[in-house]
Amino acid sequence: MRTDAVIDRQVTQGPGGRILTNTGVWSPDSEWIVYDTRSDAAGELFDGRRIEMVQVETGEVRVLYEAANGAHCGGATFHPREPLVVFILGPEKPTPDWTYNAWHRQGVIVDALNPGRHRNLDARDIVPPFTAGALRGGSHVHVWDAAGDWISFTYEDHSLASSSSTEGENQRNVGVSVLGHPVKAKGDHPRNHDGEAFSVLVTSTTSRPKPGSDDIVRAFEEAWVGIGGYVRSDGTRQRRALAFQGHVTTSRGAVISEAFLVDLPEDLTRPGDGPLEGTTTRRPAPPRGVSQRRLTFLMDRKYPGIQGPRHWLRSSPDGSQIAFLARDDDGVVQLWTISPEGGEPRQVTRNSSDITSAFTWSPSGEHIAHTMDGSVCQTHVPTGETRRLSLPGSADSVLRPEACVFSPDGRKIAYMRRTGVTGGGEANQICLVSLP
């Protein structure tokens, strides 16, 4: 595998927790990288107290937000054009019945030019009758669309998680928050709060999937499709859509991941087949005009379904290709793409080594950045050629798989290494490759 002549360097120094989100970590001017301070290597322990950003040339670190009153924060992403950062905030003043979990968290926004204070993204109302536009649970991994007006997230439901209902069960779904439509929640519960956006769920899951069908029990790892959506085969443009992974049950009873897509209407405030806010026994229903469909049918492959390291589906900037990972017939994890209208997936890479990380597209749409064989790599999507951009890691400098993120100017890739630090111990360090 060819190695390109690039600059590969460590940006942060010393001990401390550092976790990059899988996308959106760069400031719009490609000069700062935002991260949170969860302490473990993978960020599975939600114990971070601060959202920070580091200047990539000087190494200057600025604290954007510090959680208080027993709360923790993480999963930060930048607005595409403005100095705004959205992230997950866990509960302040946690109590035995309200500790951090998937349905006890929220999205908040901080201004990087005026750090320290957060604004609530999503409203919460957990007391029936519920409020349309407010959530009844927790949102997670918030990602702005290209316009910076809508934010996607994954969601789990407090009301169903704490209910004995057999009609509806708490399941992970994908939602959208529409900024500029503030929601005021009722003040009849101490965990209710107002939000700056109107939030809805846009995916449909079922507790009782029919084997061999397109029914899904879990929707997750979503991505906005294109900078301006995608062009349908009839020449019309679908302005907003989300691709995501869904768990389906095969005819033999196995649960696998497949790629799905939801086309979104311009107005998410109109109810569809059920109330946007849900009921005490049913989860919130998608708005009118949301259309969900399956893109991949990988159940009959030797290695069925989407496979490989945890990763989010990612769309090319023009919206014509949605990338995912799956194993080839030799069991090697490769890059694949599929049209937002479905069809036969295209195998992009034919490497002898697994792709080992989440990935992102370059702004030009020509390359995908990922790790493989101990190195940061980029694959030229039209040809499938993969080139090494960093030297293989060593025993005391191990690449992390959580993020490999192109900068908005397309000239840099941010990633993490786990390294030893002076005085003992290990820490994640933010690193970057500068392309020629």
N, C-alpha and C positions, 0 to 999 in steps of 0.2 A: 504494500500500500504506500503510495506516494506521500511524502511529508512536505507541506507548503512552508515557505519561509515567512514566518509571522512572529509577532512579539507576544510572548506568553508570560504574564506576571501576576503576582499576588498583590491585591489592593489593600486588604485589611491586615492587621497585625495583632499578635498577642492573644491571650485567653478571652473567653466569652462565647456565648451562643450566637450563631448566625444562620439563618435559614432564608433561602431565596424561594419565592413563589415560582411556579413553573412557567409563567409568562408575565409580561407587563411590569418588569422590575426596573426598567430604565426610565429616567426622566425624559420629557419630550425632546430636550436638547442633547440627549445621549451623554450627559456629563455626570450624572449621579445614578447610583444603584440603591434601591430601597430594599430593606430586609427586616426581619424580626429577630428577637434574641432568645428563641426557645433553646434550651440547653443541650438536648440530645442530638446526635448526628443526623437523624432522619426527621426531626421535628415532630415526632409522634407524641411527645409529652408537651401538653399545652401549658407551659409555665413561663413564657416570655413576658417580660414587663415593659419592654420598650419597642417602638418602631424607630429605626434609624435609617439614615442614608449616608453613603460614602462618596466623596468626590473622586473620580477615577484617576485623575492626574496627580492630585496632591495627597490623597489618603485622608483628607479631613472628614471627620465623622460628625454629623449633626443628629441630635435627638429630635424626632418629630412629635413623639407622643410617649408619655409614661403612664402606665395604668396605675390606678389607685384603688383603695378600699378593697383589697383582695382580688381584684380582677387581673386578667392576663390578656394578651393581645398577640396577633400574628396574621400571616397570610396577606402581606401588603402588595398592592399593585398601583401603578401610576395612571392618571388620566392621560389620554393620548396627546393632548395639546396644552393643558393647564397644569400648574403646580399643585395638583390635588392628589391625595393618596387615600384609597379605601382599604379597610382591613377588618378583620374579625375582632370583636371585643367580647370577652366573657363577662359573666355577671359580677357586678360590684356587690360588696357585702353579701357574699354567698351564704346560704343557709342550708341545713341538711336536706331540705326539699327543693333547693334550687342551687345546685352546684353546676360547674361547667360540664356540658355534654353536647351532643349533636343538636339537641332541640332547645338548649339554653344558651344561645349566643346570638349576636347580631352584627350587622354591618355598620361601620361608622366611617366618616370622612374627616380628614385633617388637611388644612392648608399648609403646604410646605413653607410658604413665606410668612406664615403666622402660626408657628407650631404650638402644641401644648393643649389645645382645646379641640374636642371632637364634636361633630354634628351627627345625629342619628340618620342613617340611610333609610332603613326600613322601620316602620312602625310595628308595634306588637299589641295584640288584644287577645287575651286568653280566656275571657269571660263571655259566655254566650248571652245574648246574640252577638256574634262576632262582627267585626267591621271590615267591609270591603276595602282592599288596598293595604290592610294591615296583615301581618303574619301571625300565626298561632304557635310558632316554634322558632327554630334557629337557622340562620343563613350562614354560608360558608364559602370561602374562596371566591371573592367578588372580582369580576373582570369587566372593565368598561368595553362598550362597543367602539368602533372606529370613530363615530361621531362624538363620543363622550356623553351621550344623552341617556343611554340605557345601560344597565349593569346586570350581568348574569350571575347566578349563584346556585349552589346546591342547598337543599332544604330538608329538614326533618321536623315532625309535628309534635309539639308538646301535648296538645289536647288528646291525640290518639295514642301517644306513648304512655300517657297516664290513665287511659281509659280501658275498661274491660269490654268494650264493644267488639263484637265479632264481625260486624259489617265492614268496618274500616280499620286498617292497621297502619301504624307509622311505617312509612317507607321513604327511602331517599328519592327526591324528585329534583328537577331543575326549575328555577324560577327566574323572573326578570323584575328589576326595579326601574321604574320610569321616573327620572328626575324632573323636577318642575311641577309635580303633582303631589304636594304635601298631604299627609294623612294625619288626622287627629284621632287618637284612640281614647276610649272611655277611661276615666280615672278611677275605676272601681276595683283595681288590683295594683299592688305596689310594683309588679313587674311589667305592667303595661306602660307604653311610652309612645310619643308621637314620632313621626319620621318625615324626611324631606322627599320621599319618593312613594309612588303607588306601586305596591309589590304584589305579584301574582305568581302562581305556578303555571307552567306552560307544558309540562309533560303529563302523560297519563300512565299510571301503573295500576296493577291489580294484585290483590292478595291471593288469587286463585288462578294462576296462568294455565291455559290449555297447552299441554305438551305439543310441540311442533308448530305452534302458532306464533304470531308476532306480539303476543302479550308479554309485557315486561313487569318484573317485580321490583326493579331498581333502575333509576336513571341517574347518570353521574358522568363526571369528567367531560364537561361540555366545552364547546368552542363556538364563537361567532363565525359565521360563514362570510368570508370576503370583507373587503373594506366597505363595499356598498351592496352586500348581498351577492346574488348570483343570477346569471341569465339562464332562463329555462330554454328547453329545446324549441319552443315556439317563438323565441326571440323576446319575450317579455321578461322583465326583471322582478325578482323577488327581493325586496329591499332588505328585509331582516329575516334571518334564520339562524338556528342553533343546531349544530351537530353534537351528538352525545353518545356515550356508551349505554347500552341497556342489557340487563340480564334476562335472557330468555331460557325457556326449558325445552330441550330437544325432545323428539318423539321417544327417545330412550330414557328420558328423565334426567339427563345431565343439564346442569346450569352453566351457560357460557355467555360471553359478552359479544354483542354485535353492535354495529354502528347504526344509529337512527338519526333522524332529522325532524325538526319542527319548523314549519313556515309560520311566521308571526304576522298578524295584521298590524296596521298602523295604530289602531286604538285597542289598548289592552284593558279598558275599563268596562267593556260590555260583557255581561255574563253569557256563558255558553250553555252547556247541557246541565249545569248545576251552579249553585252560588259560588262566586269567586272566593268568598270567605269560608266556605265549607259549612258543615253542621257539626253537631256533637258526635255524630257517628260516621261522617264522611269527610275526607280530606278536601281542601279547596280544589275547585274545578278550573280548568283552563278557560280563558276568555273565548268569546265567539270569534270564529275565523282561524283559530289555531289548528293546524293540520299536521299530524304526526305520522311518520312512515319509516319503514325499515329500509336501510341502504344495503347492508351486507347479508349474505346467506352463507356463512362459513361453517355450518354444522357438519357437513359431510367430508370435510378435509381430514387428512391424517392427524393434524393437530388442530382441532376445531376452535373457531372463535378467535377473537382478538386476544393476543397473548403478549408476554414480555414484561418488562418492568412497568410499574405504575406510570401511566401517561394519560394525558388529555388529548382527545382528537384535536387536530389543528388544520385550519383551512388555508389554502394559498390566498394571497392578497386579492386576486381577481375572483375568488370564490369558485373556481372551476374544479378544484381538487381538494379532497379532504383526506388527510394523512392519518394513518394508524399503524400499529405494529402487530405482526402476526408471524408465526413460525412457518418456514417453508417445509417441504417434505423431508428435509434432512434434520429438522428440528431447530434450525437457526432462526433467531429473531431478526426479521427484515422489515424495512419500510415498505408500505403499500399505500396506494391512493385509490380513491373512488370518486366518481362524479356525485354532486349533490342530488342528482336525479337517479342515482343507483346505477345498475349495470354490473359489468364484470370488473372486479378490482384489478388494478395494475400493480405488479410487483416491481418496485423501484430498484431496490438493492439486491445484489446476489453475492454478498460477502460471505466469507468463511467463519466470521466471528459474529456473535450476537450484538445487536444494538442494546445498549445498557442504560439508557436514561430516557426521561421525557425530552421533548424536542420542540423546536420552533422553526418557522420559515423565515428566510431573509425578506426584507421589504421588496426586493425585486421579484420574488417568487421563483428564483432559479435554484436556491439552495435550502437545505434543511440542516440545522445544527443539532448534534447529538454526541454522545460519548460511545466509544467502542474500543475494545482491546486496550483499555487503560488510558485512552487519549480522547481529547476533544477533537471531533471530526466534523466535516461538512460534506454532505452528499449533493452532487449536482443532479437535480431531479430529472431533467430531460434525458440524461445518459445513464443515471444510476451510479456514476463513478463517485467513490468515497475517498476523501483525502484527509490525512492526519494533520491536525493543526497544533498539537502539543505533543511533547515527548511522553512516552508511557509513564504512569505513576510508579512510585517505589513503595516499599513496605511502610515508610513513614510519611507518605504523601498520597493519599487515596482519593480518587475522584468520587464525588457523590452523584447519585442518579436523579436527584429531585429536579434539577433545572439545568438548561443549556439554552440561553436566551439571547437572540440577536438584538442589538441596539436599533433604535429607530432609524439611524443613519446607515445601517447595514455594515458598519466598519468594525464592530466589536461584538464579542460573544461573552456573556457573563456565565460563570459556573462556580461550583464550590469544590474545594479540596479539604479533606480531613488531615491535619498535620499536627506534629508535636509542637509544643510551645515551651519557651524558656521557663525553667522551674518545675517542669513535669506536667503530665497530662496532655490532652489533645483538644483541638478546637477546629470548628469549621472556619475556613477562610474564604472570603470572596476573591475570586480570581477572574482575569479576563484575557482573552486572545484578541489582539489587534490585527486586523487583516490588512494586507498591503493595498 
